[in-house]
Amino acid sequence: MPQYHHLARLPGCLLLRRSLSLCAALLAACGGGSASSDTPPLDASVAFAATDLDFPNPERGMTRSLGPLASVSDNQLTALSADGVRLAYAPLRLDPWRDASLPDNLLTQLDDAFVRVRQAGLKLVLRVSYNDPAVPGGDLRDASLARIREHIARLAPTLASNADVIAYWQAGFIGAWGEWHDSTNGLDAPDARLAVRDALIAALPPGRSLQFRQPADLQRWYPTPADASTTGAQARIGLHNDCFLADDTDVGTYPDGEPQRSYIRQLSAITPFGGETCAPPDPARARNSCADILREGAEYHVSYLGEDYYTPTFHDTWAAQGCLGTVRTRLGYRFELTRLAHTASAAPGETIGLRLELVNRGWARLHNARPVQLLLRHEESGQIVRIPLAGVDPRQWTPGQAILIKLRVTLPAGLASGRHALLLALPDEDPRLADDPRYAIRPANADQGGQGWDAALGAFALGSRITLR
């Protein structure tokens, strides 16, 4: 069923929101925020062609791992960016400070690392840990609860000031790899885990999500999974599964089986789900076929998946069976424009009608807020005017659903007369990234007949024009 967004904030439409078909019939009267019955004509229209091409888009896709975040090299960041990576897994190792406060110079190094990540056009999946069990002879200890609380509070201002390049924050801190098992400080106990959760939520930058490793923790804290009406901290808590598809329990991720899987399938429709595959204990029990990943990728609404590990059983099999390209394009959101109709001519300061249809072909919704803008580019001068589409929230463009956006848009006064090409932009909401096209979302549409991606602007030319009188 199509989703109808941006109905007028009028009592009649608000009462009718539960009946989409009836409210859709009233859209012409309700408009996009105006009660006027004088609906501007939609006398220009274009259709769009889809593309199967894979191209970089922020906050989704196959991830690659960085070295330790505080000392990551410019060469590695540049290489990832040049290879089209837009989301990187970033481990922040605090091994030297298990029993000490974090020094000022570490926070300075982190600020510098975030600057360089920003310059490279990347965003991060961040996880803090105190050990790496994969290193032979390594120290497997984590830190005490008191020390973890201190470290979280100490890191919070740095993470908040760099939240623009932190797409997702994995809970970390506890146990082996920061994956919330095998703690050496008694942090596998429910009370200790709850205390760390609360400290993380207190430090979580506004608008960002936390991902935890164990479904059992989420079920204990929140017996009913989040849905579209959920508010507060629960609405920003998801799961990362670092043994996705490995065996019947995903190597202990789902010890209780289907009840936990059902919970996470429901939760992942609302909050972020990502992770990586891992070496299966018994390769014969791995769910590694194309049928498996295409089914479960959609069921669990997977936004990102590591491609460094574990490739022999999984990624190589998907490539051999011919679906790796599909997996790459379906991870996260994939917005495909289908049709646009709009008023063909108007005067500056007047209101035009706009009707946009699209579909999300990806497995997941967009999880971090960003604006949607209509751009007018004067065909003679090249002057560009950006018009925010107020009330349009692309986080509500859910997978597999037809989306209808119908608006009344007031043109700015003082626009030059003549023909203006129309473009659509979804830039990053943070001012530090808003003008960087690497952080803009590109729709999954073909370049044809005046339609296409403008890499300099980070906007899609819609192949239609409006004449200003």
C-alpha beads as a LAMMPS data file, in Angstrom:
LAMMPS data file: protein, C-alpha beads

469 atoms
468 bonds

1 atom types
1 bond types

-500.0 500.0 xlo xhi
-500.0 500.0 ylo yhi
-500.0 500.0 zlo zhi

Masses

1 110.0

Atoms # bond

1 1 1 0.000 0.000 0.000
2 1 1 1.395 3.432 -0.819
3 1 1 2.450 5.662 2.035
4 1 1 0.980 9.151 1.940
5 1 1 3.150 11.709 3.655
6 1 1 2.897 15.369 4.433
7 1 1 -0.863 15.683 4.766
8 1 1 -2.079 19.076 5.928
9 1 1 -2.072 19.646 9.661
10 1 1 -5.833 20.045 9.650
11 1 1 -8.251 18.265 11.977
12 1 1 -10.029 16.523 9.109
13 1 1 -6.865 14.997 7.659
14 1 1 -5.476 14.114 11.044
15 1 1 -8.610 12.170 11.880
16 1 1 -8.447 10.381 8.556
17 1 1 -4.801 9.306 8.657
18 1 1 -5.787 5.785 9.697
19 1 1 -7.667 5.433 6.442
20 1 1 -5.049 6.052 3.786
21 1 1 -7.350 5.479 0.874
22 1 1 -9.876 8.034 2.126
23 1 1 -7.225 10.569 3.047
24 1 1 -5.606 10.080 -0.357
25 1 1 -8.857 11.132 -1.934
26 1 1 -8.677 14.339 0.085
27 1 1 -5.085 15.147 -0.793
28 1 1 -6.135 17.677 -3.387
29 1 1 -7.977 19.604 -0.685
30 1 1 -5.421 19.057 2.061
31 1 1 -2.376 19.666 -0.127
32 1 1 1.032 19.711 1.496
33 1 1 0.298 22.132 4.282
34 1 1 -2.294 24.484 2.859
35 1 1 -6.053 24.481 3.287
36 1 1 -6.672 26.297 0.030
37 1 1 -8.925 24.589 -2.495
38 1 1 -7.067 26.442 -5.248
39 1 1 -4.703 23.599 -6.064
40 1 1 -1.968 24.627 -8.524
41 1 1 -2.132 22.631 -11.760
42 1 1 0.265 19.734 -12.315
43 1 1 0.662 20.355 -16.030
44 1 1 4.214 19.047 -16.516
45 1 1 5.323 15.487 -15.859
46 1 1 8.204 13.106 -16.430
47 1 1 8.869 9.431 -15.762
48 1 1 12.164 7.920 -14.664
49 1 1 14.042 4.780 -15.627
50 1 1 15.619 2.599 -12.959
51 1 1 19.208 1.370 -13.009
52 1 1 20.845 -1.715 -11.537
53 1 1 24.202 0.027 -11.239
54 1 1 25.948 -0.062 -7.896
55 1 1 27.228 3.312 -6.778
56 1 1 28.441 4.746 -3.465
57 1 1 25.847 6.116 -1.088
58 1 1 26.363 7.193 2.522
59 1 1 25.566 5.156 5.651
60 1 1 24.927 1.860 3.849
61 1 1 26.545 -0.925 1.870
62 1 1 29.584 -3.140 2.184
63 1 1 31.935 -1.900 4.887
64 1 1 35.679 -2.270 5.181
65 1 1 37.735 -2.145 8.350
66 1 1 40.086 0.637 9.293
67 1 1 43.132 0.261 11.441
68 1 1 42.911 1.636 14.998
69 1 1 40.907 4.830 14.668
70 1 1 43.191 7.105 16.656
71 1 1 46.126 6.370 14.349
72 1 1 44.439 5.530 11.033
73 1 1 46.581 6.563 8.075
74 1 1 45.640 9.052 5.388
75 1 1 46.694 6.485 2.785
76 1 1 44.140 3.976 4.023
77 1 1 41.348 6.549 4.164
78 1 1 42.166 7.817 0.680
79 1 1 42.321 4.294 -0.740
80 1 1 38.922 3.351 0.698
81 1 1 37.326 6.528 -0.605
82 1 1 38.823 6.071 -4.070
83 1 1 37.434 2.528 -4.137
84 1 1 33.906 3.795 -3.552
85 1 1 33.652 2.849 0.113
86 1 1 31.436 5.227 2.055
87 1 1 31.031 3.317 5.330
88 1 1 33.995 1.916 7.272
89 1 1 34.190 -0.144 10.439
90 1 1 36.354 1.751 12.937
91 1 1 37.733 -0.004 16.027
92 1 1 38.743 2.281 18.877
93 1 1 41.090 0.295 21.091
94 1 1 41.579 1.399 24.691
95 1 1 43.856 -1.450 25.825
96 1 1 46.516 0.829 27.345
97 1 1 43.944 2.502 29.595
98 1 1 42.108 -0.488 31.097
99 1 1 43.286 0.732 34.486
100 1 1 43.788 4.420 33.741
101 1 1 41.959 7.556 32.694
102 1 1 41.997 8.534 29.047
103 1 1 44.662 11.184 28.366
104 1 1 44.042 14.483 26.616
105 1 1 46.366 13.571 23.769
106 1 1 44.176 10.575 22.856
107 1 1 41.141 12.840 22.475
108 1 1 43.221 15.204 20.363
109 1 1 44.284 12.291 18.150
110 1 1 40.655 11.229 17.793
111 1 1 39.545 14.719 16.776
112 1 1 42.288 14.748 14.136
113 1 1 41.241 11.296 12.903
114 1 1 37.634 12.425 12.530
115 1 1 38.773 15.454 10.519
116 1 1 40.638 13.160 8.133
117 1 1 37.686 10.763 7.899
118 1 1 35.537 13.745 6.949
119 1 1 38.023 14.858 4.317
120 1 1 37.988 11.354 2.819
121 1 1 34.182 11.365 2.429
122 1 1 33.630 8.433 4.797
123 1 1 31.329 7.655 7.687
124 1 1 32.030 5.153 10.435
125 1 1 30.607 2.204 12.296
126 1 1 32.345 2.813 15.627
127 1 1 33.160 0.267 18.322
128 1 1 35.278 0.670 21.453
129 1 1 37.025 -2.375 22.916
130 1 1 39.910 -3.354 25.196
131 1 1 41.207 -6.477 23.453
132 1 1 41.417 -8.571 20.302
133 1 1 41.242 -12.330 20.953
134 1 1 42.376 -13.025 17.392
135 1 1 45.882 -11.816 18.263
136 1 1 47.931 -14.798 19.540
137 1 1 48.991 -14.312 23.145
138 1 1 47.040 -11.073 23.461
139 1 1 45.665 -9.696 26.711
140 1 1 41.972 -10.632 26.781
141 1 1 40.930 -8.438 29.692
142 1 1 38.273 -5.770 29.543
143 1 1 37.899 -2.926 32.053
144 1 1 35.925 -2.609 35.276
145 1 1 32.424 -1.149 35.297
146 1 1 33.660 2.009 37.006
147 1 1 36.423 2.467 34.439
148 1 1 34.057 1.877 31.517
149 1 1 31.662 4.490 32.851
150 1 1 34.525 6.936 33.202
151 1 1 35.766 6.238 29.687
152 1 1 32.308 6.628 28.145
153 1 1 31.812 9.976 29.868
154 1 1 35.278 11.118 28.791
155 1 1 34.670 10.157 25.146
156 1 1 31.145 11.588 24.964
157 1 1 32.012 15.216 24.023
158 1 1 34.426 14.076 21.306
159 1 1 31.897 11.661 19.822
160 1 1 29.116 14.242 19.992
161 1 1 31.192 16.869 18.194
162 1 1 31.994 14.362 15.436
163 1 1 28.612 12.672 15.177
164 1 1 28.321 13.823 11.555
165 1 1 30.745 11.075 10.491
166 1 1 29.526 8.406 12.941
167 1 1 26.747 6.555 11.139
168 1 1 26.258 3.874 13.806
169 1 1 27.747 3.297 17.256
170 1 1 28.158 -0.323 18.309
171 1 1 27.925 -0.730 22.089
172 1 1 31.363 -2.306 22.574
173 1 1 33.421 -1.985 25.797
174 1 1 32.346 -5.306 27.382
175 1 1 34.178 -8.595 26.877
176 1 1 35.989 -10.150 23.927
177 1 1 36.156 -7.787 20.917
178 1 1 33.659 -5.588 22.770
179 1 1 30.961 -8.102 21.780
180 1 1 29.403 -8.457 25.227
181 1 1 30.600 -11.952 26.099
182 1 1 33.462 -13.433 28.148
183 1 1 34.007 -10.380 30.336
184 1 1 36.951 -10.652 32.742
185 1 1 35.360 -8.116 35.091
186 1 1 31.992 -9.708 35.751
187 1 1 30.195 -7.583 33.181
188 1 1 28.210 -10.505 31.768
189 1 1 25.840 -10.033 34.740
190 1 1 22.511 -8.345 33.869
191 1 1 22.917 -5.440 36.309
192 1 1 26.363 -4.565 34.958
193 1 1 25.161 -4.721 31.364
194 1 1 22.225 -2.471 32.202
195 1 1 24.592 0.045 33.794
196 1 1 26.784 0.129 30.687
197 1 1 23.713 0.465 28.471
198 1 1 22.535 3.472 30.484
199 1 1 25.969 5.112 30.312
200 1 1 26.037 4.614 26.539
201 1 1 22.553 6.045 26.086
202 1 1 23.528 9.093 28.137
203 1 1 26.537 9.642 25.852
204 1 1 24.767 8.840 22.576
205 1 1 24.821 11.847 20.207
206 1 1 21.334 13.130 19.333
207 1 1 19.845 11.433 16.315
208 1 1 22.282 8.510 16.329
209 1 1 21.643 4.834 17.112
210 1 1 23.290 2.252 19.335
211 1 1 23.680 -1.350 18.215
212 1 1 24.046 -4.144 20.749
213 1 1 25.351 -7.645 20.084
214 1 1 23.013 -9.916 22.061
215 1 1 19.273 -10.217 21.301
216 1 1 18.739 -11.550 24.842
217 1 1 19.797 -8.171 26.274
218 1 1 17.344 -6.308 24.058
219 1 1 14.512 -8.673 24.990
220 1 1 15.247 -8.265 28.694
221 1 1 15.307 -4.466 28.496
222 1 1 12.437 -4.106 26.025
223 1 1 10.114 -7.164 25.999
224 1 1 8.204 -5.745 23.021
225 1 1 10.301 -4.724 20.007
226 1 1 10.199 -1.124 18.846
227 1 1 7.703 -0.159 16.190
228 1 1 6.870 3.034 14.315
229 1 1 5.201 4.534 17.398
230 1 1 8.124 3.907 19.763
231 1 1 9.825 6.941 21.258
232 1 1 12.735 7.542 23.615
233 1 1 15.940 5.547 23.819
234 1 1 14.365 2.292 22.654
235 1 1 13.638 3.838 19.261
236 1 1 17.410 4.221 18.709
237 1 1 18.616 0.767 19.776
238 1 1 19.289 -1.979 17.228
239 1 1 21.428 -5.093 16.776
240 1 1 24.712 -5.941 15.090
241 1 1 25.208 -9.602 14.230
242 1 1 28.865 -10.448 13.648
243 1 1 28.143 -14.064 12.731
244 1 1 25.298 -13.425 10.319
245 1 1 24.189 -16.616 8.493
246 1 1 26.899 -18.754 10.156
247 1 1 24.736 -21.606 11.504
248 1 1 21.427 -22.374 13.211
249 1 1 22.106 -19.955 16.082
250 1 1 24.568 -17.676 14.269
251 1 1 27.239 -18.965 16.663
252 1 1 25.241 -18.222 19.794
253 1 1 23.595 -14.996 18.669
254 1 1 20.158 -16.628 18.860
255 1 1 20.443 -19.338 21.534
256 1 1 16.647 -19.435 21.940
257 1 1 16.050 -19.754 18.220
258 1 1 12.931 -18.480 16.495
259 1 1 11.519 -16.274 19.300
260 1 1 14.716 -14.219 19.280
261 1 1 14.912 -14.198 15.492
262 1 1 11.310 -13.014 15.234
263 1 1 12.024 -10.235 17.725
264 1 1 15.019 -8.999 15.723
265 1 1 13.198 -9.240 12.387
266 1 1 10.533 -6.914 13.803
267 1 1 13.056 -4.614 15.468
268 1 1 15.221 -4.265 12.366
269 1 1 12.306 -2.793 10.442
270 1 1 12.699 0.255 12.705
271 1 1 16.278 0.380 14.033
272 1 1 19.619 -0.363 12.320
273 1 1 20.776 -3.935 11.681
274 1 1 24.246 -4.682 10.326
275 1 1 27.379 -6.668 11.045
276 1 1 29.453 -9.257 9.264
277 1 1 29.688 -12.954 8.520
278 1 1 32.133 -15.169 10.396
279 1 1 33.905 -18.515 10.006
280 1 1 31.150 -21.107 10.497
281 1 1 31.901 -23.875 13.023
282 1 1 30.447 -26.339 10.505
283 1 1 30.478 -25.023 6.909
284 1 1 27.749 -27.496 5.984
285 1 1 25.361 -25.651 8.319
286 1 1 26.145 -22.177 6.999
287 1 1 23.296 -20.425 5.200
288 1 1 25.545 -19.165 2.441
289 1 1 23.551 -19.566 -0.771
290 1 1 22.139 -16.698 -2.787
291 1 1 18.666 -17.788 -1.726
292 1 1 19.728 -17.450 1.911
293 1 1 21.269 -13.975 1.727
294 1 1 18.544 -12.544 -0.509
295 1 1 15.830 -13.855 1.822
296 1 1 17.448 -12.961 5.124
297 1 1 18.886 -9.683 3.910
298 1 1 15.315 -8.527 3.343
299 1 1 13.890 -10.181 6.468
300 1 1 16.469 -8.573 8.763
301 1 1 16.548 -5.246 6.910
302 1 1 20.337 -5.315 6.640
303 1 1 21.873 -1.846 6.241
304 1 1 25.546 -2.792 6.108
305 1 1 27.713 -5.894 5.991
306 1 1 31.463 -6.262 6.327
307 1 1 33.304 -7.481 3.252
308 1 1 36.632 -8.183 4.952
309 1 1 35.345 -11.233 6.835
310 1 1 34.308 -13.998 6.228
311 1 1 34.622 -14.117 2.442
312 1 1 35.515 -17.752 1.578
313 1 1 32.206 -19.238 2.701
314 1 1 29.939 -16.296 1.995
315 1 1 30.982 -13.517 -0.373
316 1 1 32.844 -15.886 -2.699
317 1 1 29.795 -18.159 -2.840
318 1 1 27.487 -15.262 -3.622
319 1 1 29.829 -14.183 -6.399
320 1 1 29.961 -17.723 -7.812
321 1 1 26.175 -18.049 -7.709
322 1 1 25.699 -14.647 -9.323
323 1 1 24.017 -12.539 -6.631
324 1 1 26.881 -10.569 -5.065
325 1 1 26.015 -7.538 -7.186
326 1 1 22.404 -7.696 -6.032
327 1 1 23.506 -7.950 -2.408
328 1 1 25.651 -4.848 -2.823
329 1 1 22.806 -2.803 -4.269
330 1 1 20.153 -3.985 -1.789
331 1 1 22.051 -3.300 1.440
332 1 1 20.399 -0.379 3.224
333 1 1 18.109 1.998 1.350
334 1 1 17.867 2.338 -2.446
335 1 1 15.553 5.134 -3.519
336 1 1 14.204 4.808 -7.055
337 1 1 12.249 7.724 -8.508
338 1 1 9.332 6.668 -10.696
339 1 1 7.350 9.774 -11.707
340 1 1 7.239 13.543 -11.146
341 1 1 4.418 15.989 -11.900
342 1 1 4.555 19.704 -11.166
343 1 1 3.244 23.127 -12.113
344 1 1 4.819 24.194 -15.400
345 1 1 4.903 27.962 -14.904
346 1 1 4.527 30.446 -12.080
347 1 1 5.719 33.807 -10.810
348 1 1 8.267 34.250 -8.012
349 1 1 6.525 34.098 -4.636
350 1 1 3.671 31.974 -5.986
351 1 1 2.855 28.448 -4.876
352 1 1 3.342 25.505 -7.207
353 1 1 2.123 21.941 -6.939
354 1 1 4.558 19.045 -6.762
355 1 1 3.831 15.332 -6.881
356 1 1 6.713 12.847 -6.616
357 1 1 6.442 9.062 -6.683
358 1 1 9.265 6.739 -5.685
359 1 1 9.998 3.342 -4.173
360 1 1 12.667 2.081 -1.786
361 1 1 14.200 -1.003 -3.447
362 1 1 16.683 -1.559 -0.623
363 1 1 16.415 -3.869 2.359
364 1 1 16.272 -1.148 4.988
365 1 1 15.087 2.328 5.712
366 1 1 17.339 5.350 6.033
367 1 1 18.145 5.720 9.737
368 1 1 19.726 9.156 10.076
369 1 1 17.835 12.350 9.316
370 1 1 18.567 14.395 6.222
371 1 1 16.734 17.094 4.259
372 1 1 15.122 16.799 0.853
373 1 1 15.557 19.796 -1.450
374 1 1 14.156 20.940 -4.770
375 1 1 16.822 22.796 -6.775
376 1 1 16.067 25.355 -9.455
377 1 1 18.910 26.013 -11.897
378 1 1 18.480 28.989 -14.219
379 1 1 19.226 27.797 -17.733
380 1 1 20.985 31.007 -18.815
381 1 1 22.863 32.193 -15.714
382 1 1 23.325 28.793 -14.049
383 1 1 22.225 30.306 -10.740
384 1 1 20.993 27.635 -8.327
385 1 1 18.332 28.081 -5.670
386 1 1 17.699 25.347 -3.102
387 1 1 14.178 25.020 -1.726
388 1 1 13.791 22.740 1.331
389 1 1 10.763 20.458 1.077
390 1 1 9.454 21.005 4.581
391 1 1 8.015 17.972 6.319
392 1 1 9.469 15.444 3.884
393 1 1 11.328 12.823 5.945
394 1 1 13.166 10.186 3.869
395 1 1 13.527 8.003 6.982
396 1 1 9.858 7.163 6.432
397 1 1 10.481 5.733 2.958
398 1 1 10.253 2.100 4.011
399 1 1 11.514 -0.855 1.959
400 1 1 9.317 -2.192 -0.802
401 1 1 6.661 0.492 -0.429
402 1 1 5.383 2.893 -3.055
403 1 1 5.853 6.420 -1.717
404 1 1 3.694 9.347 -2.802
405 1 1 4.737 12.884 -1.878
406 1 1 2.297 15.629 -2.761
407 1 1 3.197 19.180 -1.794
408 1 1 2.438 22.830 -2.307
409 1 1 5.780 24.627 -2.632
410 1 1 6.097 28.401 -2.333
411 1 1 8.754 29.790 -4.647
412 1 1 11.142 32.366 -3.188
413 1 1 10.544 35.966 -4.150
414 1 1 13.142 37.558 -6.377
415 1 1 13.827 34.563 -8.605
416 1 1 14.995 35.454 -12.096
417 1 1 12.496 35.033 -14.894
418 1 1 13.057 32.383 -17.527
419 1 1 13.378 28.619 -17.580
420 1 1 14.761 26.750 -14.603
421 1 1 15.811 23.095 -14.644
422 1 1 14.588 21.059 -11.664
423 1 1 16.873 18.851 -9.587
424 1 1 16.337 16.806 -6.433
425 1 1 18.910 16.681 -3.637
426 1 1 19.227 14.737 -0.379
427 1 1 22.353 16.256 1.186
428 1 1 23.702 15.495 4.633
429 1 1 21.996 17.472 7.377
430 1 1 25.247 18.529 9.061
431 1 1 26.568 21.884 7.777
432 1 1 30.097 20.444 7.614
433 1 1 28.974 17.849 5.068
434 1 1 25.984 19.480 3.396
435 1 1 27.967 20.839 0.451
436 1 1 30.040 17.696 -0.084
437 1 1 28.427 15.602 -2.875
438 1 1 30.061 12.429 -1.506
439 1 1 27.649 12.628 1.409
440 1 1 24.551 13.193 -0.759
441 1 1 22.182 10.339 -1.625
442 1 1 22.038 9.381 -5.288
443 1 1 18.747 7.855 -6.474
444 1 1 18.799 4.544 -8.315
445 1 1 17.886 6.044 -11.669
446 1 1 19.484 5.978 -15.091
447 1 1 21.173 8.947 -16.730
448 1 1 19.078 9.592 -19.829
449 1 1 17.360 12.373 -21.745
450 1 1 18.354 15.256 -19.505
451 1 1 17.959 13.185 -16.354
452 1 1 21.053 12.208 -14.430
453 1 1 23.358 12.599 -11.496
454 1 1 25.180 15.900 -11.139
455 1 1 28.314 14.825 -9.289
456 1 1 29.400 18.392 -8.601
457 1 1 26.102 19.371 -6.961
458 1 1 25.242 16.030 -5.391
459 1 1 21.783 16.276 -6.963
460 1 1 19.728 14.431 -9.589
461 1 1 18.583 16.371 -12.641
462 1 1 14.905 15.520 -13.073
463 1 1 14.717 16.258 -16.793
464 1 1 11.918 18.779 -16.351
465 1 1 11.702 22.569 -16.206
466 1 1 9.590 25.331 -14.761
467 1 1 9.155 28.708 -16.433
468 1 1 9.103 31.757 -14.177
469 1 1 7.199 34.729 -15.496

Bonds

1 1 1 2
2 1 2 3
3 1 3 4
4 1 4 5
5 1 5 6
6 1 6 7
7 1 7 8
8 1 8 9
9 1 9 10
10 1 10 11
11 1 11 12
12 1 12 13
13 1 13 14
14 1 14 15
15 1 15 16
16 1 16 17
17 1 17 18
18 1 18 19
19 1 19 20
20 1 20 21
21 1 21 22
22 1 22 23
23 1 23 24
24 1 24 25
25 1 25 26
26 1 26 27
27 1 27 28
28 1 28 29
29 1 29 30
30 1 30 31
31 1 31 32
32 1 32 33
33 1 33 34
34 1 34 35
35 1 35 36
36 1 36 37
37 1 37 38
38 1 38 39
39 1 39 40
40 1 40 41
41 1 41 42
42 1 42 43
43 1 43 44
44 1 44 45
45 1 45 46
46 1 46 47
47 1 47 48
48 1 48 49
49 1 49 50
50 1 50 51
51 1 51 52
52 1 52 53
53 1 53 54
54 1 54 55
55 1 55 56
56 1 56 57
57 1 57 58
58 1 58 59
59 1 59 60
60 1 60 61
61 1 61 62
62 1 62 63
63 1 63 64
64 1 64 65
65 1 65 66
66 1 66 67
67 1 67 68
68 1 68 69
69 1 69 70
70 1 70 71
71 1 71 72
72 1 72 73
73 1 73 74
74 1 74 75
75 1 75 76
76 1 76 77
77 1 77 78
78 1 78 79
79 1 79 80
80 1 80 81
81 1 81 82
82 1 82 83
83 1 83 84
84 1 84 85
85 1 85 86
86 1 86 87
87 1 87 88
88 1 88 89
89 1 89 90
90 1 90 91
91 1 91 92
92 1 92 93
93 1 93 94
94 1 94 95
95 1 95 96
96 1 96 97
97 1 97 98
98 1 98 99
99 1 99 100
100 1 100 101
101 1 101 102
102 1 102 103
103 1 103 104
104 1 104 105
105 1 105 106
106 1 106 107
107 1 107 108
108 1 108 109
109 1 109 110
110 1 110 111
111 1 111 112
112 1 112 113
113 1 113 114
114 1 114 115
115 1 115 116
116 1 116 117
117 1 117 118
118 1 118 119
119 1 119 120
120 1 120 121
121 1 121 122
122 1 122 123
123 1 123 124
124 1 124 125
125 1 125 126
126 1 126 127
127 1 127 128
128 1 128 129
129 1 129 130
130 1 130 131
131 1 131 132
132 1 132 133
133 1 133 134
134 1 134 135
135 1 135 136
136 1 136 137
137 1 137 138
138 1 138 139
139 1 139 140
140 1 140 141
141 1 141 142
142 1 142 143
143 1 143 144
144 1 144 145
145 1 145 146
146 1 146 147
147 1 147 148
148 1 148 149
149 1 149 150
150 1 150 151
151 1 151 152
152 1 152 153
153 1 153 154
154 1 154 155
155 1 155 156
156 1 156 157
157 1 157 158
158 1 158 159
159 1 159 160
160 1 160 161
161 1 161 162
162 1 162 163
163 1 163 164
164 1 164 165
165 1 165 166
166 1 166 167
167 1 167 168
168 1 168 169
169 1 169 170
170 1 170 171
171 1 171 172
172 1 172 173
173 1 173 174
174 1 174 175
175 1 175 176
176 1 176 177
177 1 177 178
178 1 178 179
179 1 179 180
180 1 180 181
181 1 181 182
182 1 182 183
183 1 183 184
184 1 184 185
185 1 185 186
186 1 186 187
187 1 187 188
188 1 188 189
189 1 189 190
190 1 190 191
191 1 191 192
192 1 192 193
193 1 193 194
194 1 194 195
195 1 195 196
196 1 196 197
197 1 197 198
198 1 198 199
199 1 199 200
200 1 200 201
201 1 201 202
202 1 202 203
203 1 203 204
204 1 204 205
205 1 205 206
206 1 206 207
207 1 207 208
208 1 208 209
209 1 209 210
210 1 210 211
211 1 211 212
212 1 212 213
213 1 213 214
214 1 214 215
215 1 215 216
216 1 216 217
217 1 217 218
218 1 218 219
219 1 219 220
220 1 220 221
221 1 221 222
222 1 222 223
223 1 223 224
224 1 224 225
225 1 225 226
226 1 226 227
227 1 227 228
228 1 228 229
229 1 229 230
230 1 230 231
231 1 231 232
232 1 232 233
233 1 233 234
234 1 234 235
235 1 235 236
236 1 236 237
237 1 237 238
238 1 238 239
239 1 239 240
240 1 240 241
241 1 241 242
242 1 242 243
243 1 243 244
244 1 244 245
245 1 245 246
246 1 246 247
247 1 247 248
248 1 248 249
249 1 249 250
250 1 250 251
251 1 251 252
252 1 252 253
253 1 253 254
254 1 254 255
255 1 255 256
256 1 256 257
257 1 257 258
258 1 258 259
259 1 259 260
260 1 260 261
261 1 261 262
262 1 262 263
263 1 263 264
264 1 264 265
265 1 265 266
266 1 266 267
267 1 267 268
268 1 268 269
269 1 269 270
270 1 270 271
271 1 271 272
272 1 272 273
273 1 273 274
274 1 274 275
275 1 275 276
276 1 276 277
277 1 277 278
278 1 278 279
279 1 279 280
280 1 280 281
281 1 281 282
282 1 282 283
283 1 283 284
284 1 284 285
285 1 285 286
286 1 286 287
287 1 287 288
288 1 288 289
289 1 289 290
290 1 290 291
291 1 291 292
292 1 292 293
293 1 293 294
294 1 294 295
295 1 295 296
296 1 296 297
297 1 297 298
298 1 298 299
299 1 299 300
300 1 300 301
301 1 301 302
302 1 302 303
303 1 303 304
304 1 304 305
305 1 305 306
306 1 306 307
307 1 307 308
308 1 308 309
309 1 309 310
310 1 310 311
311 1 311 312
312 1 312 313
313 1 313 314
314 1 314 315
315 1 315 316
316 1 316 317
317 1 317 318
318 1 318 319
319 1 319 320
320 1 320 321
321 1 321 322
322 1 322 323
323 1 323 324
324 1 324 325
325 1 325 326
326 1 326 327
327 1 327 328
328 1 328 329
329 1 329 330
330 1 330 331
331 1 331 332
332 1 332 333
333 1 333 334
334 1 334 335
335 1 335 336
336 1 336 337
337 1 337 338
338 1 338 339
339 1 339 340
340 1 340 341
341 1 341 342
342 1 342 343
343 1 343 344
344 1 344 345
345 1 345 346
346 1 346 347
347 1 347 348
348 1 348 349
349 1 349 350
350 1 350 351
351 1 351 352
352 1 352 353
353 1 353 354
354 1 354 355
355 1 355 356
356 1 356 357
357 1 357 358
358 1 358 359
359 1 359 360
360 1 360 361
361 1 361 362
362 1 362 363
363 1 363 364
364 1 364 365
365 1 365 366
366 1 366 367
367 1 367 368
368 1 368 369
369 1 369 370
370 1 370 371
371 1 371 372
372 1 372 373
373 1 373 374
374 1 374 375
375 1 375 376
376 1 376 377
377 1 377 378
378 1 378 379
379 1 379 380
380 1 380 381
381 1 381 382
382 1 382 383
383 1 383 384
384 1 384 385
385 1 385 386
386 1 386 387
387 1 387 388
388 1 388 389
389 1 389 390
390 1 390 391
391 1 391 392
392 1 392 393
393 1 393 394
394 1 394 395
395 1 395 396
396 1 396 397
397 1 397 398
398 1 398 399
399 1 399 400
400 1 400 401
401 1 401 402
402 1 402 403
403 1 403 404
404 1 404 405
405 1 405 406
406 1 406 407
407 1 407 408
408 1 408 409
409 1 409 410
410 1 410 411
411 1 411 412
412 1 412 413
413 1 413 414
414 1 414 415
415 1 415 416
416 1 416 417
417 1 417 418
418 1 418 419
419 1 419 420
420 1 420 421
421 1 421 422
422 1 422 423
423 1 423 424
424 1 424 425
425 1 425 426
426 1 426 427
427 1 427 428
428 1 428 429
429 1 429 430
430 1 430 431
431 1 431 432
432 1 432 433
433 1 433 434
434 1 434 435
435 1 435 436
436 1 436 437
437 1 437 438
438 1 438 439
439 1 439 440
440 1 440 441
441 1 441 442
442 1 442 443
443 1 443 444
444 1 444 445
445 1 445 446
446 1 446 447
447 1 447 448
448 1 448 449
449 1 449 450
450 1 450 451
451 1 451 452
452 1 452 453
453 1 453 454
454 1 454 455
455 1 455 456
456 1 456 457
457 1 457 458
458 1 458 459
459 1 459 460
460 1 460 461
461 1 461 462
462 1 462 463
463 1 463 464
464 1 464 465
465 1 465 466
466 1 466 467
467 1 467 468
468 1 468 469
